[in-house]
Amino acid sequence: MLVLGLLWLASPAGRGDSERAAFYAVPANAGAQLPADGIFPQGRKLAFMGYSGQPARDLTNGFTVAGPVYGNQISHLERCAANGWPVVAHIGLPLKFTAPGGPAKPPAPGAWQGEIQKQVRAWADNKEIVWWAVTPEELRPWKSAEMDYLKNVCAAIRQNDPLQRPVYLYNPNHRNAQTLAPIARWVDVVAKGAYVNSTGHQHERAWVRWSVEQEIAAISVAGRPSAIPLLNPELCKDPEPAEDGKIRAWVRHDVYLGLASGAKGVLIWSLYPRPEVRRTWQLWYDAYAGCGRELNGPRGLAQVFLFGERRADLKIRQLAGKTVVSVTLGGKAEAGTTSENERTLRATNLPAWTSAEYACAGSRWLFLINSANSPARFAVSGWPAASRAEDAFTGAAIALGPDGNLPVDLPGCGVFAIRCWPAE
């Protein structure tokens, strides 16, 4: 565990006043023109939400959006509209592409555009709608009928939405950059499941980083620089009772690793107390809500992930612990909507730890996440002279030390975050 103490002024050699000024220079505010009460990418707030939740409860617990619900969503949307709660609305047709005898091709657009137009226009003037979510989910990119459907539904949504709100589609856990790219051509929010425990990655949590990196690569391949990657973590399965005590660490690891890897929002499946998670549902929920309060409460860490400028000036040396972890890709989850190639089991090596450094609002921020299941030790240095520092999560003072080296001890799946700023 990191030892905190009285604040020291760091005085590493080789950094004069000009270097300190450059280190702490305030970058252009990438979100300055966005409304403070809007949801990213059309506002300054991070989308932090879950499927099938209770908006009145969740929006007072660090969540910023009432996520989508399945089935008849009308009462859910009406309640959100009446209370001014941001919400995601499902749009689509009741097609079952994967069912026996399912459509080999979707109906011609002319036969159903009126239905999509009706659905969108019913809510288009409602500013509480922040994103549209396409149904059915898990469309298969190697099926031309399903990609034609996605293309045309996205086009119909945009044609009937004067506010041009982002369009989202849920994709299965085993999607990779190659199979996400055809989907990223049409949607604005690119996402795949990162259901770590229920897909066999309970002790391979670096898979979260792999998942977000697949989304980012797909966005690049699709040539959609304005699209954003999303973290889809899980709240859907009880672990073995002996591991209940790990839930908080797992949740914090997954959320902060996803954001540090480049995700620009969080959508949890799901906030409904499903039978498979009833024993530990509250533990998971409280852990996610705690992250939400750190991100969207007074600490405002979401602003760093959304609008901070990436930097790599601080030096991180690993002194102990794993540097690489093995992660198994593929598996049986969502077999009906993933290809045999995606489900093929294969191992890959990933970094055992991830760091993300940002310049934001006159401060420098560093997040350090250990994805190994065993402890790791690091030494961090590179601050200019006369820097002050605090724990970015709690505000507790951190002693940088006269030599500028900060020891950081992280347990398995541990997360550390520091904010530093000039003392003068």
N, C-alpha and C positions, 0 to 999 in steps of 0.2 A: 504494500500500500504506500502511496506517496506520502512522505512526511512533510507537513506544512509547518511553518514557523514564522517568526517575525520577519518582516520585509527587509531585504537587503537591497542595496543599489549595486547592480552588476557593473563591473568595469573592465570588460575584456579589452585587450589591447587591439589597436588597429582600427578603431571606430571613433572618428572625431564627430564634431557637431554636425558637419555636413552629411556624413554617413547616417547619423541618427535621424536627421531631418528627412533623408531619402527613405530610410527604413519605415518611418511612421507617416510618410506622405499619404494624404487622403486621396484615394482613387476616385474617379468619377462615379457618382451614384447611379448605378445601372437601373435602379427602380424609381428614380426621382420623379419621372413623369407618370407613374402608375398611381391609381387611387389607393389611399391607405386602407380603406375598408374593403377592397376587392381581393379576390382570390387569384393567386398566381396561375397562369401567366398574364392575367388581365388585372392584377392588383398586387399589393405588397404582402399579402398574407399567404403563408404556406398552407396548402391544402393538407389537412391532417384529419382523417375521417375513417369510418369503418362501415361496412355493409350492415344493413338491418339493425341499426342502433336505436337509441332513444334520444332524439335531439335535445330535449329539455335537460336531460342528464349530461349528455356528452359535451354540449357546448359550454358548460360551466366547469369542465374538467380538462381543459387544454385542447380539445378538439375545435376545429374552426369551421367544419362543414358537416352537415347531415348527409351521410353517404346514401347511395341508392338502396332501394329495397326491391325484393323480388315479388312477383305476383301483382295484385292490384295496387298500384302506387298512388292512386288519386288522393286518398285521404292523407297520405304522408306528405304529398306535395302541397295540398291545401293547408295543412297544419303549419308547414314551414313558411308558406306565403303569409299566413295570418300573423305569424310571430316574427317575421323578418329574419328567418334562419336560412343561411346559404345551404343549397341542396343540389344533388346531382339527380337528373331525371333520365330514366330509360326511354329509348326510342327504338322502334323496330317492328318487325312482323313476326307472328308466331310460327316461324318456319323451323322444322326439325331436320336439318341437313343430314344428321348422322343416324336418324331412325330408319329401320327397315322400310324400304319403299319411299324414303325421303326424296325430295326433289333433286333430279339430276341437274336441273338448272332452275334458277329462281324465276318467278313470273316476270314477264316483260315489265320494265319500269313503268310504262304507261298504265299498267294494271294496278299498281300499288302506290305510285307517287302521291296520289290524293290522300291515302291513309297516312303517310309520313308527314305530308303537309299539314294535315289535320292535327296530328299529335304535336308537332312543333309549334304551330300557330296557337294552339290552346294555351301554351305557356310562354310564348316568345316575349310577351310584354311583362313577364314576371321576372324582375331583376334578382329574385332569390335563386333562380336557376343559375348555377355557375359553370357546370359542364353538362354535356349530353353523353350518355353511355349507350352504345349500340347493343341491341339484342337481335338474334341470339349471340351468345358469347362463343369464344374458342373457335372462331372460323378458321378453316384450314387453308393455308396459303398455297398448297399444291392443287387445290380444287378451284378451277376457273370460275365455276358458278358462284362459289362463296366469295371470291374476291370481287366478282362483278357486283354481287349484292352489296358488299361493303362499300365499294366505290360509289354506287348509286345512292345508297342510304346517306353516306357522308355528304354527297353533293346535294341531296334533297334537304338535309338539315341546314346546310349553309345557305341554300337559296331562300329558306323561309325564316332564318334567324337574323334579324337586323343587328343584333349585338355580336354576332360571329363568335359565340362562345366555343371553347375547345370541345373536341369530340374524342371520346375514350372508348377503347374496347379491351375487355379482359382476355388475356391469352394464357394458355396452359404453362405449367411450371417448366416443362422440358423444351420449350421454344429456345432457339439460339439466334444469333445475329442474322444468319442466313434465312431462317424461316420467319423472323420478325420483320425483315426488310420489306417484303411485299405489303405487309399491313401498315408499316410506318409511312408508306406512300400516301395513305388516305387519312389516317387519324392524326390528331394533334397531341395526344397523350399516349406514349408508348409504354406498355406495361406487360409483364408476365408474372405469374405467381412466384412467390418466394416463400412457399409454405415449408419451412425448413424441417420441422419435426415430422410432419405427416408425409414427407417425400423421402425420408431416410437420411436426411442431412443433419440430424440432431447434434451430432458431434463433428460435423464438417461445415461449420457456419460461415467459413470463407466463401461458400457457395452464394451467399447474398451479394458479395462483391462481383462474382462472376455474372450473376443475374442482371445487375444494373449495367455492367459493362456490355452485355449483349444488347441491351436496349440502346445504349449510346452508339454502339457500332451500327446497329440497324438504322438509326436516325441518319447517320453519316452516309451509309450506303444508299439510302432512299433519297438523299439530297433534300432533307427537310430540316434545315438548321433551326427553324422556329419551333419545332416539336420538342416536347420535354419528356424525359424519362421519369417513371413513377416507381416507387417501392410498394409492392403488394405483399406484406408479411401476413403471418397467420395468427389466428386465435381460434383454433379448431380442434385441438387434441390434448387430452391429459397425458403428461409424461408418467413414467413410473413414479410411485409415491416417494421413493428415495431421492428423486430429482426435483421435487416441487420447489425446493429452496433455490434452484438455479434459474427459475423462471424470470425473475427480475433482471438478472445479469444477461440472460439470453435476449430478452426484449430490448434492453438498452444497446447491446451489441448490434443486433440486427438493424435497429432504427438508425443508429449513428454510423454504422458501416455503410448502410444504403445511402445516406445523405453524403457522407464523405466520399463515396464512390461516384457521386454525381446526380443522384435522384433529386427531383424538385417537388416532391410531394409524397404522402404516405396514405395508402388506402388498405385497411386491414380487413381480412376475411376471417371471421365476421364478428360483430358485436352481439350477435344473438347467442344466448346460452344453449348451444347445441348439446345434445345428449353426450357426445364424445368428449366434451370439455366441461361438463357441469361441476365436477369436483374442484377444478382449479380455475374456473372462469374468472373469479374475482381477482385472483393473483395476477393473471394475464392483464385483465382490464386495468387494474391499479398501476401496473408497470407501464403500460402504454400511456395512460393518463399522465403519469409522472413525466414521461418524455414530452408529451404535448405541452405541459405547463412550462418546462424548461425552454422549449422551442418558441412558444407563442405567448408566454407570460412576461413578467418584468425583465427576465434575463434576455429575451429577444433573440435567442440563438438562431431562429429561423432566418432572420435577416442576413446573418453571416453566410449561411448555406445558399440563400437565394441570390444575394447581391454582392457578397464579398469577392474580391479579386484574388485569384489563385496565386500563391507565391511559393518559393522553395528556397528561402534564405536561411532558415534555421537548420542546424545540423543535428541529425539523429543517429546515434551509434547504438547498435544493439549489443548489449554486454552478456546476455544470457537468454536462453529460450530458443524455441524453434524459429527458423527463418522461412521454412517452406512447409506447407501442409498438403496432403493428398486429398482430393475431392472426387467423388464418384459422380459422373454425369449420367443422365438417363434414368429409367425406372418405369414402373407400371402405372404411375398416377395418370389420370385422365386419358386412359388408353384409347377411348373412342375418338379423341380429337387430336392425338399426336401420332406422328408417323413412326414406322418401325425404326427408322434411322435415329429419330430423336430419342426413342426409348432404349436404344442400345446402350448397355452399360459399358462405360469406359472411364478410366482414371485420368485426371489431370492434376498438375501441381500448381498451386497458387501461393502467393505471398502469405506468410503467417500473420503479418501485421500490416496495417494501413495507416498512413499519416495524411493529413490534409491541412494545409496552412493557408490562411486568408488574411488579406488586408481589408479592413472594413471600419469605417467610422473613426479613423484616427487611432485604431488599435490593431495589434497583430494577434491572430488567433491560431491555435494549433490543436487539432484533434488527433489522438493516437489510439488506435483500436487493436487489441490483441485477439486474433481469431483462433489461436491455438487453445486447446483445452488445458494447457499447463501454463504456469507463470512465465513471465518474460521481464527482463530488466533492460532499461534504456538510459542513455545519457543524452540530454538535449542541451545545445549551446547555440550561440550566435546572436544573442541579444545585444543591442547597442549599450554603451555606458549609460548609467542613470536611467535604467528601465524599472518600472514597477510591474508587478504581476499578481494575478489572482486566479483561483480556481474558477473556470468559466461557468461551472454548474452551480456553485454555492456562493461565490464571492469571497471565499476565505483567502487571506493573503498567502502568497507562495514565496518562499525565500529562494531567490535565484542563486545566491552565493557569490562571493567576491571573484571567483574565477569564471563565472558565467555558465558553469555546468550544472544542470539540474538532473538529479537521479529520478527516474520514474520506474516504479515497480508495479506491474499490472498482473492481476490474477488471470486465469483462463477466462476468455471472453470479457476481459476488462476494458474499460473505456476511460480515457483521461482527456481533459480539455483545459487549456490555459489561455488566458487573455493577458497581454502585456501592452503597456503604453508608456510614453515618456514621463519621467518624474517631474520635469520642469515644463 
